Amino acid sequence: MKKLSLAILAVFLTVAAAQAQIVINEIMYNPPESGADSTEFIELYNAGTAAVDIQGWHFTAGVADSVDVSTVIPAGGYFVWTVNAAAFQNTYGQAAGREWASGGLSNGGEAIVLVDGAGVLMDSVTYNDAGSWPTAADGPGHSLALCDATTDNADPANWTVDSTNTGLTVGGTALFASPGAVNTTNCVVNTTLTVGFVGTQTYVDENVGTVTIDLTIQNPNATATTVEVSIGASSTAIAADYTNFSSPTTVTFPANSTTNQSFTIDIVDDADQEVLETIIFELGNATNGAVIGTNNSYTVNINASDIAAVPVPDVVITEILYDQVGTDTIEFIELYNNGAATADLSGFYFDGVTYTVPNGTTLAAGAYWLITLDSVALQAVTGVTANQWTSGALSNAGEDIVFYTIAGDTVDIVNYNDNAPWPLRDDNVAIQLSDVNTDNNDAANWCYATNNAGTTGLGDILYATPGAANTACASPGVYVYSTIDQIDGLLLPGNVPAYEGDSVELRGLVYCADFRSSNGLDFALIETASTNGIRVYAPVDINNYTVNAGDSIRVFGRINNYNGLLQLLADSIDFVSAGNATLSPLEVTALSEATENKLIEINNLTLVDPAQWTTGTGFGFAVEATNGTDTFDLYIDNDVDLFTQPAPTGAFKVYGFGGQYDPSIPHDEGYQLLACNSSITPISSLNLSTQAPVRIYPNPAQDRLFVEAEAVDAIQVYNNLGQLMIRLDNLQGNRQELNLSQLEAGVYHLNIIRNGQSSSQSFIKQ
């Protein structure tokens, strides 16, 4: 930082020194919740000795917001920005300092830039979910935490994942973070002598004259340390484009000094018509055993001042993939040349991500061109070759993507969003332009891609057409009416629905509650003619619908597999009627694929650890319960009444909706029970004299089912269509065995006849 020496600026100096101590200290960019990330946050810390008023401060990258009122961060104090203040307080039990206005943090990493009211840089961090950055902050429940607020927070070596156990769970995953408090980290102090560049690149005009580049040192030696700076072979500028620099040049750090050192180079302002040129500096041959840090190269990008008029070609952005399950490594942007002639894209560049098109790049008429976050990862999934952008990532909440000519004229712009009227955000599904001749900044002209482009490393299908013509968009409102039985009855290997991505209309009754704690919907839908159900999900509210058990509705959307769970991603909802009678739950003794998306009940349970029942905490909490033989994962959402009630004591039974969360193939673990309202009944309060003395097991069953009861005359098994499938007569003894090997998988109903009276129970055949 350059020092100002004018005495009249003494007051300003005090403020500037204080502001310089405001650091981005903790980042939660991918909290462990499905759908939209409603608990993202950015924490600031005042590492100085004086309070700082951040009124007027605002973000220029990462998210969008400006502090419009006096807001003071005391010395040693914290300030937390969040995407959703209500969700943040509901989760962490504390108020956030401020809710940002728009945008969201990219799961793949991006720059967060904070400036003051005059536009002066206060702090910036370009985090990532790969390379030297801690990868465990991308989804498994940890925030990204700075080890020491006095260290360089631009260096990934100074970051780790927060190890503060909040005692909370989100979506069944434990939450580790410390917003508004001291970070708890397991950092290793770096004592290695390290040298590197300050930053990674700069953009200058050709007539800039002299450019100064700074180098930094950590843990200096008792003797002077030197390092050589050379111009790399990948530079596009030639020797005539610069003067007063000899490659290599030696830079010296004095003994025991942490002061940055610098070197200069003069840029030649010639009359040649040129595209964007680069001078790439590299470090080597450091003395005293010093290692080269992560910032081991520095690029000077030279904007030519003698650019001839550049025609603006008819090149349009036609496809965008901005979100995937897990790490967003295969994000891409597709361009199409809609003109009649080949377009020279040399020196053209993007805003939204950082990338300048290499010299000599052309795009033929009618051809496609791709840039991506990770070209190797995209090719591994799709087999398509793409150019890898330099830095940045696409926001899951939406942003501007702008493509410019070398002269700075706009070629195309798309301001996409993850809310209606844009196609809602959907993991592993690209959005595509329906017609290249339409306005691609109009959401009405975009739809979901439906082409199977390959399978990701997590086993999920990618729907996209990278580098090829987009698939036809379905006409608005066209959905194929289907039954949940049809959708649920056909699974591909890995428990992936065969109808994944299909647009369907489903009908049924609503059960339980809205399991989504913030904006949007997440509820159970079960067909009235069977016991099969599906989870309905939307990241935003749909048609002002409020979830009420017993509602009859029609839902229009797309079939999806989310970590093993069969879902319908809702586009619209039609309300039919309210107050309809709902089914009784199926009593089961195990959780499996057969109990997923069914209303089920488990009897004779006790809590494994009552301390897991954290009444009124977060979005909800997960507890383990056991029947003495098996242990079950029970999830209590904050939208059901059990959330505010004390833990049950003694034995109880519980009913709810069968769920699953298993991100790994073949998606055959992670089965859960999501409790409904008033769904726990203590065993001691049951009127045991009214319970039929009948026991069936195992349930779900495979090839054999046992029925234990006294004085049984006959047993009948019916399917959901009312067809008699099995009948046993003239029975002897109190234990009967049923052979189910000839039955297809599904739900069946037992009719047990004794002394002229009948009783019914249901079971699941796997």
LOTIKOL-406082 format. One line per 8 residues: number of its first residue (from 1); for each residue x, y, z of C-alpha. Coordinates in nm, 3 decimals, always signed. Layout:
// LOTIKOL-406082
NUM = X:Y:Z  ...
// end
This chain:
// LOTIKOL-406082
1 = +0.000:+0.000:+0.000  +0.139:+0.343:-0.092  +0.178:+0.581:+0.201  +0.034:+0.934:+0.186  +0.245:+1.198:+0.352  +0.033:+1.513:+0.349  -0.045:+1.625:+0.701  -0.384:+1.759:+0.599
9 = -0.490:+1.400:+0.529  -0.430:+1.284:+0.885  -0.798:+1.219:+0.950  -0.833:+1.036:+0.621  -0.527:+0.829:+0.706  -0.688:+0.715:+1.030  -1.002:+0.603:+0.849  -0.806:+0.439:+0.567
17 = -0.589:+0.247:+0.812  -0.898:+0.121:+0.989  -1.068:+0.024:+0.665  -0.760:-0.163:+0.554  -0.816:-0.396:+0.851  -1.162:-0.507:+0.735  -1.111:-0.853:+0.590  -1.334:-1.116:+0.436
25 = -1.295:-1.378:+0.707  -1.548:-1.658:+0.643  -1.752:-1.771:+0.342  -2.038:-2.021:+0.328  -2.086:-2.066:-0.046  -2.250:-2.410:-0.068  -2.448:-2.497:+0.247  -2.575:-2.856:+0.269
33 = -2.931:-2.798:+0.154  -3.109:-2.914:-0.158  -3.214:-2.661:-0.420  -3.141:-2.292:-0.371  -2.871:-2.211:-0.112  -3.069:-1.996:+0.133  -2.802:-1.981:+0.407  -2.502:-1.856:+0.210
41 = -2.309:-1.588:+0.396  -1.997:-1.369:+0.383  -1.839:-1.264:+0.712  -1.628:-0.950:+0.758  -1.389:-0.905:+1.051  -1.237:-0.581:+1.181  -0.878:-0.676:+1.261  -0.790:-0.316:+1.347
49 = -0.792:-0.115:+1.668  -1.062:+0.134:+1.568  -1.428:+0.105:+1.472  -1.511:+0.134:+1.101  -1.834:+0.265:+0.948  -1.899:+0.075:+0.625  -2.181:+0.295:+0.498  -2.152:+0.322:+0.120
57 = -1.944:+0.006:+0.090  -2.065:-0.228:-0.181  -1.979:-0.539:-0.376  -1.862:-0.516:-0.735  -1.827:-0.893:-0.783  -1.968:-1.206:-0.621  -2.303:-1.069:-0.501  -2.479:-0.734:-0.532
65 = -2.548:-0.501:-0.240  -2.463:-0.156:-0.104  -2.475:-0.047:+0.261  -2.714:+0.249:+0.258  -2.715:+0.333:+0.631  -2.448:+0.396:+0.892  -2.315:+0.053:+0.994  -2.024:+0.036:+1.236
73 = -1.802:-0.268:+1.285  -1.620:-0.230:+1.618  -1.254:-0.322:+1.655  -1.238:-0.699:+1.679  -1.600:-0.719:+1.566  -1.779:-0.911:+1.294  -2.039:-0.832:+1.028  -2.230:-1.102:+0.840
81 = -2.389:-1.058:+0.497  -2.633:-1.332:+0.392  -2.855:-1.422:+0.099  -3.164:-1.474:+0.319  -3.178:-1.306:+0.660  -3.481:-1.504:+0.782  -3.329:-1.838:+0.685  -2.997:-1.738:+0.842
89 = -3.158:-1.649:+1.175  -3.372:-1.960:+1.167  -3.060:-2.171:+1.116  -2.801:-2.005:+1.338  -3.026:-1.843:+1.598  -2.873:-1.500:+1.540  -2.948:-1.203:+1.321  -2.732:-1.134:+1.019
97 = -2.590:-0.788:+0.972  -2.751:-0.750:+0.633  -2.925:-0.942:+0.352  -2.763:-0.876:+0.017  -2.981:-0.744:-0.262  -2.930:-1.004:-0.533  -2.705:-1.277:-0.664  -2.558:-1.584:-0.504
105 = -2.218:-1.737:-0.441  -2.095:-1.979:-0.705  -2.035:-2.336:-0.590  -1.743:-2.351:-0.832  -1.569:-2.043:-0.696  -1.559:-1.677:-0.798  -1.424:-1.337:-0.698  -1.582:-1.147:-0.408
113 = -1.483:-0.781:-0.435  -1.574:-0.520:-0.172  -1.514:-0.147:-0.229  -1.594:+0.166:-0.033  -1.829:+0.446:-0.136  -1.561:+0.601:-0.355  -1.494:+0.273:-0.532  -1.163:+0.212:-0.353
121 = -1.086:-0.157:-0.306  -1.130:-0.263:+0.057  -1.084:-0.638:+0.020  -1.123:-0.916:-0.233  -1.106:-1.295:-0.229  -1.118:-1.520:-0.534  -1.210:-1.852:-0.374  -1.236:-2.187:-0.551
129 = -1.354:-2.540:-0.481  -1.050:-2.701:-0.640  -0.674:-2.675:-0.654  -0.516:-2.541:-0.335  -0.849:-2.432:-0.185  -1.016:-2.654:+0.079  -1.263:-2.868:-0.117  -1.463:-2.977:+0.190
137 = -1.632:-2.634:+0.190  -1.824:-2.732:-0.124  -2.136:-2.898:+0.016  -2.044:-3.133:+0.305  -2.154:-2.878:+0.567  -1.843:-2.665:+0.630  -1.785:-2.296:+0.573  -1.458:-2.162:+0.432
145 = -1.265:-2.001:+0.719  -0.958:-1.776:+0.723  -0.691:-1.920:+0.954  -0.557:-1.584:+1.069  -0.714:-1.248:+0.990  -0.370:-1.088:+0.968  -0.258:-1.311:+0.679  -0.317:-1.266:+0.308
153 = -0.671:-1.387:+0.243  -0.601:-1.403:-0.130  -0.373:-1.700:-0.064  -0.562:-2.032:-0.044  -0.293:-2.165:+0.192  -0.435:-1.933:+0.459  -0.783:-2.082:+0.440  -0.932:-2.404:+0.575
161 = -1.277:-2.539:+0.658  -1.440:-2.424:+0.980  -1.450:-2.697:+1.245  -1.702:-2.529:+1.476  -1.977:-2.787:+1.529  -2.298:-2.587:+1.551  -2.492:-2.892:+1.667  -2.729:-2.827:+1.377
169 = -2.816:-3.035:+1.075  -2.946:-2.923:+0.737  -3.094:-3.193:+0.517  -2.944:-3.452:+0.752  -2.590:-3.307:+0.723  -2.407:-3.161:+1.023  -2.329:-2.789:+0.996  -1.983:-2.652:+1.079
177 = -1.951:-2.272:+1.075  -1.893:-1.975:+1.308  -2.066:-1.667:+1.162  -2.016:-1.364:+1.383  -1.759:-1.541:+1.601  -1.397:-1.653:+1.608  -1.321:-1.916:+1.343  -1.237:-2.260:+1.476
185 = -0.973:-2.401:+1.245  -0.707:-2.667:+1.234  -0.458:-2.458:+1.041  -0.094:-2.537:+1.002  +0.124:-2.226:+1.036  +0.330:-2.171:+0.723  +0.695:-2.108:+0.811  +0.832:-2.163:+0.461
193 = +1.024:-1.885:+0.286  +0.790:-1.808:-0.004  +0.798:-1.552:-0.285  +0.533:-1.472:-0.544  +0.354:-1.204:-0.742  +0.098:-0.972:-0.586  -0.207:-1.066:-0.791  -0.214:-1.255:-1.119
201 = -0.285:-1.005:-1.397  -0.359:-0.647:-1.499  -0.514:-0.479:-1.805  -0.346:-0.168:-1.947  -0.384:+0.047:-2.256  -0.100:+0.048:-2.507  -0.027:+0.412:-2.427  +0.009:+0.349:-2.052
209 = +0.387:+0.397:-2.055  +0.548:+0.228:-1.753  +0.387:-0.068:-1.577  +0.496:-0.162:-1.223  +0.460:-0.521:-1.102  +0.494:-0.609:-0.731  +0.634:-0.922:-0.569  +0.579:-1.033:-0.210
217 = +0.771:-1.247:+0.039  +0.665:-1.451:+0.342  +0.894:-1.564:+0.626  +1.204:-1.373:+0.502  +1.556:-1.500:+0.559  +1.835:-1.345:+0.766  +2.017:-1.287:+0.437  +1.887:-1.121:+0.122
225 = +1.667:-1.338:-0.103  +1.666:-1.304:-0.482  +1.436:-1.439:-0.751  +1.453:-1.418:-1.131  +1.167:-1.278:-1.339  +1.143:-1.398:-1.700  +0.902:-1.345:-1.988  +0.726:-1.674:-2.061
233 = +0.712:-1.837:-2.402  +0.331:-1.824:-2.406  +0.333:-1.444:-2.422  +0.181:-1.304:-2.742  +0.365:-0.970:-2.733  +0.693:-0.951:-2.923  +1.017:-0.781:-2.817  +0.927:-0.465:-3.012
241 = +0.617:-0.418:-2.794  +0.812:-0.328:-2.478  +1.142:-0.174:-2.358  +1.349:-0.134:-2.042  +1.314:-0.493:-1.931  +1.577:-0.763:-1.966  +1.463:-1.124:-1.933  +1.557:-1.257:-1.685
249 = +1.566:-0.973:-1.433  +1.671:-1.030:-1.073  +1.455:-0.890:-0.791  +1.609:-0.872:-0.442  +1.432:-0.884:-0.105  +1.654:-0.737:+0.173  +1.739:-0.950:+0.474  +1.453:-0.992:+0.726
257 = +1.230:-0.761:+0.521  +0.864:-0.834:+0.440  +0.835:-0.524:+0.221  +0.708:-0.588:-0.131  +0.961:-0.540:-0.411  +0.882:-0.437:-0.767  +1.013:-0.415:-1.121  +0.897:-0.214:-1.421
265 = +0.848:-0.253:-1.793  +0.771:+0.015:-2.054  +0.498:-0.057:-2.309  +0.563:+0.069:-2.664  +0.273:+0.264:-2.815  +0.320:+0.185:-3.182  +0.095:+0.247:-3.481  +0.043:-0.121:-3.560
273 = -0.313:-0.250:-3.570  -0.306:-0.532:-3.316  -0.537:-0.747:-3.111  -0.505:-0.787:-2.734  -0.143:-0.873:-2.648  -0.008:-1.041:-2.338  +0.324:-1.035:-2.155  +0.341:-1.326:-1.912
281 = +0.605:-1.302:-1.639  +0.729:-1.615:-1.462  +0.943:-1.668:-1.150  +1.241:-1.899:-1.100  +1.582:-1.957:-0.942  +1.491:-1.824:-0.598  +1.777:-1.824:-0.345  +1.791:-1.926:+0.024
289 = +1.573:-2.227:-0.053  +1.269:-2.006:-0.113  +0.970:-2.169:-0.282  +0.756:-2.002:-0.548  +0.405:-1.940:-0.415  +0.071:-2.001:-0.584  +0.091:-1.665:-0.767  +0.385:-1.786:-0.977
297 = +0.297:-1.598:-1.296  +0.165:-1.252:-1.379  +0.001:-1.140:-1.703  +0.004:-0.787:-1.841  -0.284:-0.764:-2.091  -0.226:-0.480:-2.339  -0.528:-0.324:-2.506  -0.406:-0.192:-2.841
305 = -0.484:+0.175:-2.905  -0.469:+0.138:-3.283  -0.749:-0.111:-3.336  -0.919:-0.077:-3.671  -1.296:-0.081:-3.685  -1.407:-0.432:-3.592  -1.735:-0.556:-3.739  -1.980:-0.697:-3.487
313 = -2.066:-1.048:-3.608  -2.406:-1.213:-3.566  -2.279:-1.448:-3.294  -2.528:-1.541:-3.023  -2.518:-1.718:-2.687  -2.734:-2.027:-2.737  -2.680:-2.254:-2.435  -2.572:-2.215:-2.071
321 = -2.497:-2.479:-1.809  -2.448:-2.305:-1.476  -2.526:-2.565:-1.207  -2.447:-2.931:-1.152  -2.484:-3.183:-0.874  -2.172:-3.149:-0.659  -1.882:-2.940:-0.785  -1.962:-2.715:-1.082
329 = -1.668:-2.823:-1.297  -1.847:-2.861:-1.632  -2.018:-2.523:-1.652  -2.017:-2.399:-2.009  -2.129:-2.121:-2.242  -2.210:-2.202:-2.605  -2.189:-1.954:-2.894  -2.336:-1.992:-3.243
337 = -2.248:-1.802:-3.562  -2.586:-1.704:-3.700  -2.431:-1.502:-3.980  -2.352:-1.593:-4.340  -1.975:-1.545:-4.315  -1.693:-1.675:-4.098  -1.640:-1.453:-3.792  -1.292:-1.364:-3.667
345 = -1.314:-1.369:-3.286  -0.950:-1.279:-3.217  -0.923:-1.071:-2.901  -1.297:-1.086:-2.826  -1.363:-1.126:-2.455  -1.628:-1.212:-2.196  -1.776:-1.052:-1.890  -1.938:-1.291:-1.642
353 = -1.633:-1.514:-1.659  -1.278:-1.411:-1.748  -1.166:-1.518:-2.093  -1.009:-1.354:-2.398  -1.036:-1.541:-2.728  -0.691:-1.635:-2.862  -0.561:-1.468:-3.176  -0.650:-1.648:-3.497
361 = -0.974:-1.797:-3.364  -1.252:-1.803:-3.623  -1.607:-1.936:-3.616  -1.758:-2.060:-3.940  -2.112:-1.969:-4.038  -2.358:-2.210:-3.873  -2.092:-2.345:-3.635  -2.082:-2.367:-3.255
369 = -1.806:-2.272:-3.011  -1.772:-2.351:-2.640  -1.594:-2.220:-2.335  -1.604:-2.405:-2.004  -1.472:-2.398:-1.651  -1.285:-2.730:-1.693  -1.230:-2.853:-2.049  -1.096:-3.192:-1.939
377 = -1.396:-3.259:-1.715  -1.645:-3.152:-1.984  -1.481:-3.371:-2.247  -1.480:-3.668:-2.007  -1.858:-3.641:-1.971  -1.965:-3.534:-2.320  -1.675:-3.615:-2.552  -1.688:-3.254:-2.673
385 = -1.379:-3.032:-2.696  -1.410:-2.683:-2.546  -1.189:-2.388:-2.457  -1.125:-2.338:-2.086  -1.189:-1.991:-1.950  -0.922:-1.821:-1.742  -1.106:-1.766:-1.415  -1.445:-1.713:-1.257
393 = -1.760:-1.921:-1.253  -2.126:-1.883:-1.344  -2.355:-1.779:-1.062  -2.629:-2.025:-0.968  -2.856:-1.729:-0.897  -2.809:-1.571:-1.239  -2.593:-1.293:-1.382  -2.501:-1.105:-1.700
401 = -2.296:-1.291:-1.960  -2.158:-1.039:-2.209  -1.945:-1.108:-2.518  -1.745:-0.812:-2.654  -1.539:-0.742:-2.964  -1.175:-0.649:-2.918  -1.285:-0.286:-2.952  -1.529:-0.324:-2.661
409 = -1.850:-0.333:-2.866  -2.117:-0.573:-2.739  -2.163:-0.881:-2.956  -2.427:-1.043:-2.736  -2.563:-1.028:-2.382  -2.778:-1.268:-2.180  -2.897:-1.178:-1.831  -3.013:-1.523:-1.716
417 = -3.178:-1.596:-1.383  -3.280:-1.899:-1.180  -3.631:-1.765:-1.116  -3.940:-1.749:-1.334  -3.994:-1.657:-1.612  -3.654:-1.817:-1.677  -3.641:-2.196:-1.656  -3.588:-2.272:-1.287
425 = -3.244:-2.387:-1.179  -3.206:-2.761:-1.219  -2.891:-2.958:-1.140  -2.722:-3.103:-1.452  -2.973:-2.948:-1.693  -2.857:-2.676:-1.933  -3.086:-2.397:-2.048  -3.102:-2.349:-2.424
433 = -3.225:-2.092:-2.674  -3.532:-2.219:-2.857  -3.459:-2.035:-3.183  -3.132:-1.860:-3.276  -3.332:-1.590:-3.454  -3.518:-1.483:-3.139  -3.414:-1.241:-2.866  -3.189:-1.446:-2.638
441 = -3.221:-1.195:-2.356  -3.592:-1.274:-2.334  -3.660:-1.556:-2.086  -3.960:-1.671:-2.289  -3.724:-1.792:-2.562  -3.532:-2.031:-2.335  -3.614:-2.382:-2.216  -3.450:-2.688:-2.062
449 = -3.224:-2.910:-2.267  -3.357:-3.266:-2.293  -3.073:-3.441:-2.477  -2.871:-3.697:-2.277  -2.516:-3.563:-2.320  -2.343:-3.813:-2.093  -2.309:-3.929:-1.733  -2.115:-3.735:-1.470
457 = -1.868:-3.886:-1.227  -2.145:-3.895:-0.965  -2.360:-4.106:-1.196  -2.607:-3.831:-1.287  -2.725:-3.768:-1.642  -2.623:-3.437:-1.801  -2.895:-3.287:-2.020  -2.735:-3.057:-2.276
465 = -2.628:-3.023:-2.641  -2.280:-2.867:-2.614  -2.136:-2.781:-2.954  -2.446:-2.898:-3.141  -2.794:-2.781:-3.239  -3.032:-2.745:-2.947  -3.317:-2.991:-2.906  -3.663:-2.860:-2.977
473 = -3.837:-2.689:-2.687  -4.175:-2.828:-2.592  -4.462:-2.589:-2.646  -4.557:-2.411:-2.324  -4.810:-2.607:-2.123  -4.753:-2.941:-2.300  -4.710:-3.212:-2.036  -4.783:-3.582:-2.071
481 = -5.036:-3.706:-1.816  -4.885:-3.997:-1.623  -4.951:-4.187:-1.304  -4.700:-4.201:-1.023  -4.718:-4.581:-1.055  -4.587:-4.551:-1.411  -4.303:-4.319:-1.312  -4.205:-4.508:-0.998
489 = -4.229:-4.851:-1.154  -3.942:-4.823:-1.402  -3.591:-4.761:-1.273  -3.262:-4.784:-1.458  -2.943:-4.921:-1.297  -2.841:-4.705:-1.003  -3.207:-4.644:-0.910  -3.235:-4.371:-1.172
497 = -3.588:-4.313:-1.306  -3.624:-4.410:-1.670  -3.845:-4.105:-1.726  -3.587:-3.860:-1.589  -3.618:-3.524:-1.763  -3.965:-3.597:-1.906  -4.234:-3.330:-1.870  -4.540:-3.484:-1.705
505 = -4.866:-3.401:-1.533  -4.925:-3.587:-1.205  -5.234:-3.585:-0.984  -5.279:-3.678:-0.622  -5.325:-3.572:-0.262  -5.081:-3.366:-0.057  -4.941:-3.526:+0.260  -4.750:-3.409:+0.568
513 = -4.611:-3.056:+0.535  -4.387:-2.830:+0.331  -4.037:-2.960:+0.406  -3.873:-2.652:+0.254  -3.794:-2.393:+0.518  -3.739:-2.094:+0.288  -3.892:-1.979:-0.039  -4.006:-2.261:-0.262
521 = -4.183:-2.592:-0.209  -4.093:-2.946:-0.102  -4.382:-3.177:-0.020  -4.523:-3.527:-0.062  -4.779:-3.617:-0.329  -4.953:-3.958:-0.325  -5.197:-4.092:-0.581  -5.548:-4.147:-0.456
529 = -5.571:-4.485:-0.633  -5.254:-4.632:-0.481  -4.996:-4.580:-0.210  -4.719:-4.466:-0.444  -4.595:-4.112:-0.405  -4.336:-3.862:-0.520  -4.163:-3.559:-0.372  -4.261:-3.233:-0.540
537 = -3.987:-2.970:-0.537  -3.953:-2.611:-0.656  -3.679:-2.363:-0.558  -3.931:-2.077:-0.567  -4.299:-2.043:-0.481  -4.535:-2.172:-0.751  -4.878:-2.021:-0.828  -4.900:-1.887:-0.470
545 = -4.970:-2.243:-0.356  -4.952:-2.311:+0.020  -4.901:-2.673:+0.123  -5.192:-2.827:+0.316  -5.234:-3.197:+0.384  -5.544:-3.333:+0.211  -5.531:-3.095:-0.086  -5.606:-3.248:-0.424
553 = -5.381:-3.093:-0.688  -5.243:-3.130:-1.038  -4.870:-3.070:-1.075  -4.689:-3.001:-1.401  -4.314:-3.049:-1.413  -4.016:-3.271:-1.491  -3.904:-3.600:-1.343  -3.573:-3.581:-1.160
561 = -3.345:-3.799:-0.949  -3.191:-3.608:-0.659  -2.934:-3.821:-0.477  -3.149:-4.129:-0.519  -3.481:-3.959:-0.440  -3.751:-3.956:-0.709  -3.871:-3.596:-0.751  -4.100:-3.389:-0.966
569 = -3.950:-3.047:-1.037  -4.265:-2.838:-1.045  -4.329:-2.573:-1.310  -4.692:-2.504:-1.214  -4.961:-2.629:-0.975  -5.339:-2.638:-1.018  -5.540:-2.654:-0.696  -5.845:-2.884:-0.720
577 = -5.996:-2.923:-0.372  -5.916:-2.925:+0.000  -5.995:-3.144:+0.299  -5.981:-3.479:+0.124  -5.946:-3.797:+0.330  -5.589:-3.925:+0.329  -5.453:-4.279:+0.347  -5.345:-4.454:+0.664
585 = -4.971:-4.519:+0.682  -4.821:-4.856:+0.595  -4.658:-5.020:+0.896  -4.301:-5.123:+0.809  -4.006:-5.266:+0.999  -3.728:-5.148:+0.766  -3.646:-4.855:+0.537  -3.549:-4.929:+0.177
593 = -3.620:-4.838:-0.184  -3.965:-4.988:-0.129  -4.049:-4.729:+0.140  -3.924:-4.427:-0.055  -4.205:-4.179:-0.127  -4.464:-4.375:+0.070  -4.657:-4.285:+0.384  -4.516:-4.528:+0.639
601 = -4.521:-4.600:+1.011  -4.260:-4.763:+1.234  -4.362:-4.903:+1.571  -4.195:-4.960:+1.907  -3.910:-4.710:+1.868  -3.686:-4.539:+2.122  -3.435:-4.260:+2.065  -3.072:-4.371:+2.042
609 = -2.950:-4.039:+2.184  -3.214:-3.795:+2.315  -2.954:-3.516:+2.291  -2.992:-3.534:+1.911  -3.346:-3.401:+1.956  -3.257:-3.029:+1.945  -3.599:-2.869:+1.983  -3.648:-2.553:+1.778
617 = -3.300:-2.550:+1.625  -3.215:-2.459:+1.265  -3.419:-2.574:+0.965  -3.477:-2.904:+1.141  -3.279:-3.185:+1.293  -3.203:-3.552:+1.241  -3.226:-3.814:+1.515  -3.162:-4.184:+1.526
625 = -3.427:-4.419:+1.661  -3.416:-4.794:+1.710  -3.665:-5.077:+1.747  -3.402:-5.290:+1.917  -3.298:-5.456:+1.592  -3.244:-5.178:+1.339  -3.156:-4.809:+1.361  -3.356:-4.557:+1.158
633 = -3.282:-4.200:+1.047  -3.572:-3.979:+1.151  -3.584:-3.618:+1.027  -3.790:-3.351:+1.203  -3.842:-3.050:+0.976  -3.903:-2.707:+1.125  -4.239:-2.691:+0.946  -4.396:-2.975:+1.148
641 = -4.525:-2.932:+1.502  -4.280:-3.187:+1.645  -4.002:-2.933:+1.579  -4.105:-2.727:+1.883  -4.192:-3.021:+2.109  -3.965:-3.198:+2.358  -3.808:-3.532:+2.277  -4.035:-3.833:+2.332
649 = -3.951:-4.044:+2.635  -3.989:-4.418:+2.630  -4.122:-4.618:+2.338  -4.320:-4.453:+2.059  -4.445:-4.505:+1.708  -4.401:-4.253:+1.429  -4.537:-4.206:+1.081  -4.415:-3.993:+0.796
657 = -4.295:-3.991:+0.439  -4.015:-4.219:+0.325  -3.716:-4.033:+0.185  -3.360:-4.089:+0.068  -3.033:-3.897:+0.047  -2.751:-4.097:-0.112  -2.522:-3.905:-0.350  -2.324:-4.213:-0.457
665 = -2.408:-4.482:-0.709  -2.603:-4.711:-0.691  -2.818:-4.491:-0.462  -2.915:-4.779:-0.234  -2.849:-4.624:+0.108  -2.943:-4.313:+0.305  -3.312:-4.399:+0.350  -3.497:-4.171:+0.591
673 = -3.835:-4.107:+0.744  -3.955:-3.745:+0.739  -4.203:-3.703:+1.021  -4.544:-3.549:+0.957  -4.743:-3.325:+1.192  -4.853:-3.489:+1.519  -4.696:-3.809:+1.396  -4.545:-3.946:+1.718
681 = -4.758:-4.144:+1.961  -4.613:-4.284:+2.286  -4.671:-4.658:+2.308  -4.802:-4.620:+2.663  -5.089:-4.402:+2.542  -5.216:-4.655:+2.289  -5.533:-4.843:+2.372  -5.378:-5.184:+2.331
689 = -5.709:-5.362:+2.380  -5.833:-5.225:+2.047  -5.525:-5.330:+1.849  -5.565:-5.641:+1.636  -5.333:-5.911:+1.775  -5.178:-5.964:+1.432  -4.808:-5.945:+1.349  -4.672:-5.950:+0.995
697 = -4.302:-5.960:+0.916  -4.070:-5.873:+0.751  -4.222:-5.564:+0.597  -4.103:-5.485:+0.330  -4.080:-5.851:+0.232  -3.910:-6.033:-0.051  -4.021:-6.391:-0.125  -4.169:-6.481:+0.214
705 = -4.410:-6.308:+0.454  -4.509:-6.442:+0.796  -4.841:-6.373:+0.970  -4.874:-6.440:+1.343  -5.226:-6.435:+1.489  -5.463:-6.660:+1.681  -5.755:-6.850:+1.529  -5.711:-6.737:+1.169
713 = -5.958:-6.897:+0.927  -5.830:-6.749:+0.599  -5.579:-6.500:+0.459  -5.631:-6.312:+0.132  -5.380:-6.093:-0.055  -5.505:-5.822:-0.293  -5.315:-5.587:-0.522  -5.392:-5.216:-0.564
721 = -5.645:-5.296:-0.838  -5.847:-5.510:-0.596  -5.747:-5.836:-0.766  -5.713:-6.142:-0.544  -5.355:-6.266:-0.575  -5.320:-6.523:-0.291  -5.574:-6.709:-0.078  -5.503:-6.945:+0.214
729 = -5.789:-7.144:+0.374  -5.831:-7.405:+0.650  -5.534:-7.271:+0.840  -5.384:-7.439:+1.146  -5.159:-7.289:+1.411  -5.075:-6.928:+1.497  -4.799:-6.869:+1.240  -4.860:-6.873:+0.864
737 = -4.608:-6.841:+0.582  -4.701:-6.676:+0.251  -4.502:-6.743:-0.067  -4.465:-6.408:-0.247  -4.219:-6.520:-0.513  -4.477:-6.491:-0.792  -4.582:-6.137:-0.701  -4.439:-5.831:-0.869
745 = -4.283:-5.561:-0.655  -4.538:-5.321:-0.508  -4.787:-5.262:-0.227  -5.035:-5.535:-0.135  -5.318:-5.564:+0.115  -5.379:-5.852:+0.356  -5.736:-5.945:+0.450  -5.727:-6.166:+0.763
753 = -6.052:-6.348:+0.845  -6.124:-6.473:+1.200  -6.457:-6.585:+1.344  -6.645:-6.423:+1.059  -6.467:-6.088:+1.111  -6.195:-5.944:+0.891  -5.909:-5.700:+0.947  -5.668:-5.548:+0.698
761 = -5.299:-5.465:+0.689  -5.072:-5.364:+0.404  -4.724:-5.477:+0.314  -4.460:-5.404:+0.053  -4.319:-5.669:-0.180  -3.965:-5.584:-0.291
// end
